[in-house]
Amino acid sequence: MQTNHISKTTLWAGRILSALPVLFLVFDAVIKLINIQPVKDASIQLGLPVGLAPSIGILLLACLAVYLIPSTAVLGAILLTGYLGGALAIQVRVGAAPFSLVFPLIIGALLWGGLFLRDQQLRALVPLRR
């Protein structure tokens, strides 16, 4: 019989692992909302309309809010995976540097890894074998 207990250490490790990408994505969303010059420059470089950045920032904040609510965290992780997949696709399209291609994957892995450590139901759904 499987217990529904997560150790405090595992729970805190999951929270910390989740906090790292969340803090980066909040920062990313806020600078998109403000639409500062580096965001405008990046939009031009990526072939996106400059005026689209604030809408992308709002979308990102909405996805993050869904991720941060414990009862909807899995849905939030799925939405953020789609968001990061789009970011990766745009980077591939413009022939970006390797780090720009790997970074969305790292952020996604941290989001899912943190959630995996925090959510017993997800751990039961995707068990790791020893």
Phi and psi restraints in degrees (value plus and minus 20) as a CYANA .aco file:
   2 GLN   PHI    -115.1   -75.1
   2 GLN   PSI     116.4   156.4
   3 THR   PHI    -110.7   -70.7
   3 THR   PSI     132.8   172.8
   4 ASN   PHI    -117.6   -77.6
   4 ASN   PSI      11.2    51.2
   5 HIS   PHI    -123.2   -83.2
   5 HIS   PSI     113.8   153.8
   6 ILE   PHI    -134.3   -94.3
   6 ILE   PSI     110.9   150.9
   7 SER   PHI     -84.4   -44.4
   7 SER   PSI     135.0   175.0
   8 LYS   PHI     -80.6   -40.6
   8 LYS   PSI     -57.9   -17.9
   9 THR   PHI     -83.3   -43.3
   9 THR   PSI     -65.8   -25.8
  10 THR   PHI     -84.8   -44.8
  10 THR   PSI     -62.3   -22.3
  11 LEU   PHI     -81.3   -41.3
  11 LEU   PSI     -66.0   -26.0
  12 TRP   PHI     -89.0   -49.0
  12 TRP   PSI     -55.9   -15.9
  13 ALA   PHI     -81.8   -41.8
  13 ALA   PSI     -61.7   -21.7
  14 GLY   PHI     -84.5   -44.5
  14 GLY   PSI     -60.7   -20.7
  15 ARG   PHI     -83.8   -43.8
  15 ARG   PSI     -63.8   -23.8
  16 ILE   PHI     -86.6   -46.6
  16 ILE   PSI     -64.6   -24.6
  17 LEU   PHI     -81.9   -41.9
  17 LEU   PSI     -54.7   -14.7
  18 SER   PHI     -95.3   -55.3
  18 SER   PSI     -54.6   -14.6
  19 ALA   PHI     -85.1   -45.1
  19 ALA   PSI     -56.0   -16.0
  20 LEU   PHI     -78.6   -38.6
  20 LEU   PSI     -75.4   -35.4
  21 PRO   PHI     -89.1   -49.1
  21 PRO   PSI     -52.5   -12.5
  22 VAL   PHI     -83.3   -43.3
  22 VAL   PSI     -64.3   -24.3
  23 LEU   PHI     -81.9   -41.9
  23 LEU   PSI     -62.8   -22.8
  24 PHE   PHI     -82.4   -42.4
  24 PHE   PSI     -64.7   -24.7
  25 LEU   PHI     -88.9   -48.9
  25 LEU   PSI     -53.4   -13.4
  26 VAL   PHI     -83.6   -43.6
  26 VAL   PSI     -65.9   -25.9
  27 PHE   PHI     -77.7   -37.7
  27 PHE   PSI     -66.5   -26.5
  28 ASP   PHI     -80.9   -40.9
  28 ASP   PSI     -62.5   -22.5
  29 ALA   PHI     -85.7   -45.7
  29 ALA   PSI     -62.0   -22.0
  30 VAL   PHI     -85.3   -45.3
  30 VAL   PSI     -62.8   -22.8
  31 ILE   PHI     -88.8   -48.8
  31 ILE   PSI     -47.2    -7.2
  32 LYS   PHI     -90.7   -50.7
  32 LYS   PSI     -59.6   -19.6
  33 LEU   PHI     -82.6   -42.6
  33 LEU   PSI     -63.0   -23.0
  34 ILE   PHI     -92.3   -52.3
  34 ILE   PSI     -47.7    -7.7
  35 ASN   PHI      38.7    78.7
  35 ASN   PSI      33.4    73.4
  36 ILE   PHI     -89.2   -49.2
  36 ILE   PSI     146.0   186.0
  37 GLN   PHI     -75.8   -35.8
  37 GLN   PSI     -63.3   -23.3
  38 PRO   PHI     -80.9   -40.9
  38 PRO   PSI     -51.8   -11.8
  39 VAL   PHI     -88.7   -48.7
  39 VAL   PSI     -62.0   -22.0
  40 LYS   PHI     -82.0   -42.0
  40 LYS   PSI     -63.7   -23.7
  41 ASP   PHI     -82.2   -42.2
  41 ASP   PSI     -63.7   -23.7
  42 ALA   PHI     -84.9   -44.9
  42 ALA   PSI     -58.9   -18.9
  43 SER   PHI     -80.5   -40.5
  43 SER   PSI     -64.7   -24.7
  44 ILE   PHI     -82.3   -42.3
  44 ILE   PSI     -65.3   -25.3
  45 GLN   PHI     -81.5   -41.5
  45 GLN   PSI     -55.9   -15.9
  46 LEU   PHI    -106.8   -66.8
  46 LEU   PSI     -25.5    14.5
  47 GLY   PHI      59.8    99.8
  47 GLY   PSI       5.6    45.6
  48 LEU   PHI    -123.5   -83.5
  48 LEU   PSI     127.4   167.4
  49 PRO   PHI     -81.9   -41.9
  49 PRO   PSI     113.7   153.7
  50 VAL   PHI     -79.9   -39.9
  50 VAL   PSI     -56.9   -16.9
  51 GLY   PHI     -92.3   -52.3
  51 GLY   PSI     -27.2    12.8
  52 LEU   PHI    -100.8   -60.8
  52 LEU   PSI     -40.2    -0.2
  53 ALA   PHI     -75.4   -35.4
  53 ALA   PSI     -67.0   -27.0
  54 PRO   PHI     -81.0   -41.0
  54 PRO   PSI     -56.6   -16.6
  55 SER   PHI     -85.9   -45.9
  55 SER   PSI     -59.3   -19.3
  56 ILE   PHI     -84.8   -44.8
  56 ILE   PSI     -59.1   -19.1
  57 GLY   PHI     -81.8   -41.8
  57 GLY   PSI     -62.1   -22.1
  58 ILE   PHI     -84.9   -44.9
  58 ILE   PSI     -63.6   -23.6
  59 LEU   PHI     -79.3   -39.3
  59 LEU   PSI     -65.1   -25.1
  60 LEU   PHI     -83.1   -43.1
  60 LEU   PSI     -63.4   -23.4
  61 LEU   PHI     -83.6   -43.6
  61 LEU   PSI     -57.2   -17.2
  62 ALA   PHI     -84.9   -44.9
  62 ALA   PSI     -64.2   -24.2
  63 CYS   PHI     -83.0   -43.0
  63 CYS   PSI     -60.6   -20.6
  64 LEU   PHI     -84.3   -44.3
  64 LEU   PSI     -59.6   -19.6
  65 ALA   PHI     -81.3   -41.3
  65 ALA   PSI     -62.6   -22.6
  66 VAL   PHI     -83.9   -43.9
  66 VAL   PSI     -59.5   -19.5
  67 TYR   PHI     -85.8   -45.8
  67 TYR   PSI     -56.6   -16.6
  68 LEU   PHI     -98.8   -58.8
  68 LEU   PSI     -35.7     4.3
  69 ILE   PHI    -104.0   -64.0
  69 ILE   PSI      97.6   137.6
  70 PRO   PHI     -72.3   -32.3
  70 PRO   PSI     -60.1   -20.1
  71 SER   PHI     -92.5   -52.5
  71 SER   PSI     -37.0     3.0
  72 THR   PHI    -139.4   -99.4
  72 THR   PSI      -5.9    34.1
  73 ALA   PHI     -81.2   -41.2
  73 ALA   PSI     -58.5   -18.5
  74 VAL   PHI     -85.1   -45.1
  74 VAL   PSI     -63.4   -23.4
  75 LEU   PHI     -80.3   -40.3
  75 LEU   PSI     -62.6   -22.6
  76 GLY   PHI     -80.7   -40.7
  76 GLY   PSI     -60.5   -20.5
  77 ALA   PHI     -84.6   -44.6
  77 ALA   PSI     -58.5   -18.5
  78 ILE   PHI     -84.8   -44.8
  78 ILE   PSI     -65.5   -25.5
  79 LEU   PHI     -82.3   -42.3
  79 LEU   PSI     -63.1   -23.1
  80 LEU   PHI     -88.1   -48.1
  80 LEU   PSI     -51.6   -11.6
  81 THR   PHI     -82.9   -42.9
  81 THR   PSI     -62.2   -22.2
  82 GLY   PHI     -83.9   -43.9
  82 GLY   PSI     -63.2   -23.2
  83 TYR   PHI     -79.9   -39.9
  83 TYR   PSI     -68.4   -28.4
  84 LEU   PHI     -87.5   -47.5
  84 LEU   PSI     -53.0   -13.0
  85 GLY   PHI     -83.3   -43.3
  85 GLY   PSI     -58.9   -18.9
  86 GLY   PHI     -85.1   -45.1
  86 GLY   PSI     -60.8   -20.8
  87 ALA   PHI     -81.3   -41.3
  87 ALA   PSI     -63.0   -23.0
  88 LEU   PHI     -83.8   -43.8
  88 LEU   PSI     -62.9   -22.9
  89 ALA   PHI     -81.7   -41.7
  89 ALA   PSI     -61.3   -21.3
  90 ILE   PHI     -84.9   -44.9
  90 ILE   PSI     -60.8   -20.8
  91 GLN   PHI     -83.9   -43.9
  91 GLN   PSI     -60.5   -20.5
  92 VAL   PHI     -83.7   -43.7
  92 VAL   PSI     -62.1   -22.1
  93 ARG   PHI     -79.3   -39.3
  93 ARG   PSI     -56.2   -16.2
  94 VAL   PHI    -113.5   -73.5
  94 VAL   PSI     -18.1    21.9
  95 GLY   PHI      49.7    89.7
  95 GLY   PSI      24.1    64.1
  96 ALA   PHI     -87.9   -47.9
  96 ALA   PSI     146.0   186.0
  97 ALA   PHI     -83.3   -43.3
  97 ALA   PSI     134.8   174.8
  98 PRO   PHI     -74.1   -34.1
  98 PRO   PSI     -59.8   -19.8
  99 PHE   PHI     -82.2   -42.2
  99 PHE   PSI     -57.5   -17.5
 100 SER   PHI     -86.0   -46.0
 100 SER   PSI     -44.2    -4.2
 101 LEU   PHI    -102.7   -62.7
 101 LEU   PSI     -54.2   -14.2
 102 VAL   PHI    -104.3   -64.3
 102 VAL   PSI     -48.7    -8.7
 103 PHE   PHI     -78.0   -38.0
 103 PHE   PSI     -66.3   -26.3
 104 PRO   PHI     -80.9   -40.9
 104 PRO   PSI     -52.5   -12.5
 105 LEU   PHI     -86.7   -46.7
 105 LEU   PSI     -60.1   -20.1
 106 ILE   PHI     -84.8   -44.8
 106 ILE   PSI     -65.0   -25.0
 107 ILE   PHI     -80.2   -40.2
 107 ILE   PSI     -65.8   -25.8
 108 GLY   PHI     -82.0   -42.0
 108 GLY   PSI     -61.9   -21.9
 109 ALA   PHI     -83.7   -43.7
 109 ALA   PSI     -59.5   -19.5
 110 LEU   PHI     -86.3   -46.3
 110 LEU   PSI     -60.7   -20.7
 111 LEU   PHI     -80.1   -40.1
 111 LEU   PSI     -70.5   -30.5
 112 TRP   PHI     -88.8   -48.8
 112 TRP   PSI     -59.8   -19.8
 113 GLY   PHI     -82.7   -42.7
 113 GLY   PSI     -64.1   -24.1
 114 GLY   PHI     -82.9   -42.9
 114 GLY   PSI     -62.0   -22.0
 115 LEU   PHI     -85.3   -45.3
 115 LEU   PSI     -60.1   -20.1
 116 PHE   PHI     -79.3   -39.3
 116 PHE   PSI     -61.5   -21.5
 117 LEU   PHI     -92.5   -52.5
 117 LEU   PSI     -48.6    -8.6
 118 ARG   PHI    -107.8   -67.8
 118 ARG   PSI     -45.4    -5.4
 119 ASP   PHI    -133.1   -93.1
 119 ASP   PSI      89.6   129.6
 120 GLN   PHI     -83.3   -43.3
 120 GLN   PSI     -57.2   -17.2
 121 GLN   PHI     -84.9   -44.9
 121 GLN   PSI     -59.7   -19.7
 122 LEU   PHI     -85.7   -45.7
 122 LEU   PSI     -59.5   -19.5
 123 ARG   PHI     -84.2   -44.2
 123 ARG   PSI     -54.8   -14.8
 124 ALA   PHI     -92.0   -52.0
 124 ALA   PSI     -54.6   -14.6
 125 LEU   PHI     -91.7   -51.7
 125 LEU   PSI     -57.4   -17.4
 126 VAL   PHI    -143.7  -103.7
 126 VAL   PSI      57.1    97.1
 127 PRO   PHI     -95.0   -55.0
 127 PRO   PSI     119.9   159.9
 128 LEU   PHI    -114.3   -74.3
 128 LEU   PSI     116.1   156.1
 129 ARG   PHI    -118.9   -78.9
 129 ARG   PSI     126.8   166.8
